[in-house]
Amino acid sequence: MVFDNAEAPYTHARKTKSNVKYFVRPEDFVPYKDNRHKQSQLDNYADVLLVKTLRNQCERELQAKQQLHEDAQGWFFQDPDKMEVARKFETKSCNRLHKMGFT
């Protein structure tokens, strides 16, 4: 299962209840093809997997940002250039979680 953009061999498109596009291998979708309940379960699983993955990535992003901030502090003075890098460090996964309403 992959999210957002199809990449071989994950080409069968689906959307979760939270409107997130995801893709599965067509042969993996065969057992779900004629069963709406199983499709709904698959969609729910995709939502859970995405949130879990984003939370893990967000945690790593926040740790990296904190490390950059600590590196900018120094012993006697703050390095303004390094502090600016730390301040501007993007936390894309955290932002996505926030937009999805999970923070």
C-alpha positions as CSV (number, residue, x, y, z in Angstrom):
1,M,0.0,0.0,0.0
2,V,1.3,3.5,-0.9
3,F,-0.3,6.9,-0.4
4,D,-0.9,9.9,-2.6
5,N,0.8,8.8,-5.8
6,A,0.7,5.5,-7.7
7,E,4.0,3.7,-8.2
8,A,4.4,0.3,-9.8
9,P,3.2,-2.2,-8.8
10,Y,0.7,-0.3,-6.6
11,T,-1.7,1.0,-9.3
12,H,-5.2,0.2,-8.1
13,A,-6.6,3.5,-6.7
14,R,-8.7,3.9,-3.6
15,K,-9.8,6.6,-1.2
16,T,-10.1,6.5,2.5
17,K,-13.1,7.9,4.5
18,S,-10.9,10.9,5.3
19,N,-10.4,11.4,1.5
20,V,-6.8,10.3,1.3
21,K,-5.8,8.6,-2.0
22,Y,-4.0,5.3,-1.6
23,F,-3.0,2.6,-4.0
24,V,-2.7,-1.2,-3.7
25,R,-1.5,-3.9,-6.1
26,P,-4.4,-5.0,-8.3
27,E,-3.9,-8.6,-7.5
28,D,-4.1,-7.8,-3.8
29,F,-7.5,-6.1,-4.3
30,V,-9.2,-9.1,-5.9
31,P,-10.5,-10.6,-2.6
32,Y,-12.1,-7.2,-1.8
33,K,-13.6,-6.6,-5.3
34,D,-17.2,-7.8,-4.6
35,N,-17.4,-7.1,-0.9
36,R,-18.2,-3.6,0.2
37,H,-17.7,-4.4,3.9
38,K,-14.2,-5.7,3.2
39,Q,-13.5,-2.6,1.1
40,S,-14.5,-0.4,4.0
41,Q,-12.2,-2.3,6.3
42,L,-9.4,-1.9,3.8
43,D,-10.1,1.8,3.7
44,N,-10.1,2.1,7.5
45,Y,-6.8,0.1,7.7
46,A,-5.3,2.6,5.2
47,D,-6.4,5.5,7.4
48,V,-4.9,3.9,10.5
49,L,-1.6,3.0,8.7
50,L,-1.2,6.5,7.3
51,V,-1.8,8.2,10.7
52,K,0.6,5.8,12.4
53,T,3.3,6.4,9.7
54,L,2.8,10.2,9.9
55,R,3.0,10.2,13.7
56,N,6.3,8.3,13.5
57,Q,7.7,10.6,10.9
58,C,6.5,13.6,12.8
59,E,8.3,12.5,15.9
60,R,11.5,12.1,14.0
61,E,11.0,15.6,12.4
62,L,10.5,17.1,15.8
63,Q,13.6,15.4,17.2
64,A,15.7,16.7,14.3
65,K,14.3,20.2,14.7
66,Q,15.1,20.1,18.5
67,Q,18.6,18.9,17.7
68,L,19.2,21.8,15.3
69,H,17.9,24.2,17.9
70,E,20.3,22.7,20.5
71,D,23.2,22.8,18.1
72,A,22.5,26.5,17.5
73,Q,22.6,27.4,21.2
74,G,26.3,26.8,21.7
75,W,28.1,27.2,25.1
76,F,28.5,30.9,25.2
77,F,26.5,32.4,22.4
78,Q,23.7,31.6,20.0
79,D,24.6,31.1,16.3
80,P,21.9,33.2,14.5
81,D,22.4,31.4,11.2
82,K,21.9,28.0,12.7
83,M,19.0,29.2,14.8
84,E,17.3,30.4,11.6
85,V,17.8,27.0,10.0
86,A,16.3,25.4,13.1
87,R,13.4,27.8,13.0
88,K,12.7,27.2,9.3
89,F,13.0,23.4,9.5
90,E,9.9,22.0,8.0
91,T,7.9,19.3,9.8
92,K,5.8,18.1,6.8
93,S,4.4,15.0,8.5
94,C,3.4,17.0,11.5
95,N,1.7,19.6,9.3
96,R,-0.2,16.9,7.4
97,L,-1.4,15.3,10.6
98,H,-2.6,18.8,11.8
99,K,-4.5,19.3,8.5
100,M,-6.1,15.9,8.9
101,G,-7.2,16.9,12.4
102,F,-5.0,14.4,14.3
103,T,-2.9,16.8,16.4
